[in-house]
Amino acid sequence: MGPFVKLLLIFSFFALFFVVGYAVTGNSFELLFNQEKCVALFSNYKSTAWILGLLLLIADLVLPIPATGVMAALGAVYGLLPGAIFSVTGSVGAGLIGYWVARESGKRKMHWIASEDEIKRYQTFFNQWGGYAIIIGRCAPILPEVTSILAGISRMKFSLFLSALIGGAVPAGFLFAAMGAYSGWSPAFGTVAAVLIPAIAWPIFIKVIKI
């Protein structure tokens, strides 16, 4: 079995894991933490509710939390800029935790799945192309968790991962916070811009910064 077939199988495994989790328990979490419920809760405890918002976004790494609804609620309660800052912080926090947990556990367990040479090939692949997957995945369900975990398992260069994570999280955070802050605003154009702008800028950024 080729190394990239194995990588595809690993991706499929984690994607299936999250899909099943959403299918089994997603409705319960959607009822508990949908945008309307979060707006009501955050409004009642406005001075400290942003902490709960951050924790929910980080918990989305392992639980089927409706992260976009939480981000929109943060924008609705705190306004665009504070809501976006909280959203970006939570999204980046979840990504970092997923990356480091996968990277550290992968050091001990990946040899069961792939040889050291194959892991190096995964690392090279993710260093070259993983940034795009991480950036694009920030606006999609399930993909943020899966791409962060795969980047950690593949030992993607941390500076590259962090740059892509922030590059994807910032426009996504502002997009969903704006959806809450400006009720009725159509996100269609914003979603395309939040994906395309950082993806197009990514190769230019890494050449200029040379990370």
N, C-alpha and C positions, 0 to 999 in steps of 0.2 A: 504494500500500500504506500503510495507516494506521500511525502510530507504535507503537501497542501491539501490532499484529500483528507488526511488526519485533521488538519486545521479546520477544514470545512465541517467535519464531523463534530469537532469540539464546539464550533460555533453553533451547529444545529442542536447539540445537546443543551447548551445553556439557553438558547432561544426557546427550545421546547419546554425547558424547566420554567422559564418565566411565563410563557404562554399558558401552561397548565396552571400555574399559580394564579394568574389573572382569571382564568376560566372558573377555577374552583372557588376562590375567595374574593375576586375582584368586585363583584356586586356589593358585597358587604362593606368593603372599604369605600366604594363609590358612594354608598348611602351615608356613611359616617363622615367622609371628608370631601364631599363634592363642593363646588365653588360656593353655593349658597350657604351651606352649613358652615364652611370656613369663614365666610364673610361675617356671619352672625356671631360666631365664636370669637374671631379676632376683634370684632368691634366691641364686644363686651369686656375684653381684657387687652385693650389696645396697647397699653404700656409695655406689656411683656409677651403678648401673643406672637410676636415675630420669632421668639425663641422656639415656640411650638412649630411655627412654619418651617424654620430651619431643620428641626428634628424630623418633621414629616418628609421633607425633601431628601434628607439623608437616608431615612428609613425606606424610601422608594427603591433603594438598592436591593433590598431583600423582600419587601412587602409590596403588594399591588396598590400603592398609594396613587391616586389621580394627581400626579405632580403638576400637570398643566393647570388644573383647577386650583391647586394650592397657590401657584404663582399668580394666577389671575386674582385670587382673593387677596393676596398680599398687595397687589397693585390697587385693588378697589379700596382697601382699608387705609393703606399708608401713602398712596399716591404713586405716580410712575417711578420717580427716581429711587425713593427708599424701597418700594416694592421690588424694583429690578435688582437693587443691590442685595436684598435678602434672597431673592430667587437665584441670582448668580452664585452667591455664597453657598447656599444649600446644594445647588447642582454640582459645583466644583468640589464641595466636601464629599458628596456621595461618590463622585468619580475617583477622587484620590483614595478614599477608603477601599473601593473596589479594586483599584490598581494595585495597591500595596498588599492587600490580603491575598490577591491572586498571585502576585509576584513572589511573596514569601512562601506561600504554600506550594507554589509551582516549583520552587527550588528543590523541594523534597519529593515531589510526586510526579513531575513531568517526565522523569526518566522511565516511568512505567509506560508512558505513551509514546515518547519520541526520544531519539538519540540526541546527544549533545550537538552533533552536526545539524540535525534537523531543527533543533531549537535556535541555533545560530541563523539558520535560513529564515525561520519565522521572525526573528528579531530584525534581520535585514529587510524583510518584506514589510513589517510594521513600521520600521523607521522611514521607509520610502512612501508607503501608501496609507498607513494607519491614521495619519492626521486627517485625511479626508473622511474616513469612516467615523472618526470621533466627532468631527465638526458637524457632519450631516446628521449623525445620529442624535444630536442634542434636541432636535425638534420632533423626533419620532418616538413612539412608545417602544419599550423593551430594548431598543438598540443602545441607548446610553449605558445601561447596565452591562449588556453583553460586550460592547466594544471596550469598555474600561477593564473588564475581567480578561478579555483576550489580550489586550495590550500588556497587562501585568504578567500573564502567563508567558507571553512571547518575549518578555523582558525588553519591551520598547524603551528606547532612551527616555529617561524621565523628563528632561528638559523639553523634548519634542512632545511628549504626552501632555505635559502641563500646558504648553503653549496652545496645542490643539484644543485641549479641554476648555481653557479660558476663551479661546477664539470662538468656540461653538456655544459656550454657556452664556456669554455676554449678550449676543443678539437674541438668543432664545429667551433669556431672562427678561430683556426689555420688551420683546414681543408679547409674551404672555402677561406680563405686568400691565402693559398698555391695554390689552384686552379687558382687564379688570378695571383699570383706571378710567377708560373711555368706553363705557357700556354701549353696546351696539356697533362698535367699530369692527369692520370686516377684516379678519386676519389673513385673507388669501394672499394679497401682495406682500404683506409683512413676512409671512411664512417663507415665501420664495426668496425674499431679500435676505432673511436671517440665515438661509442655507447657502445661497449662491455667493453673496458678498464675501464671507470669510473663506469659503472654499476656493474662490478665484484668487483671493489675496494670499492664501496659504503658501503656494510655491514661491511667491515673491518675498514673503516674510522670511521664510527659512533661508533663502539665499542671501538676503540683506543681513539678517541677524547672525547667520551661520551657527545655528545651535546644533 
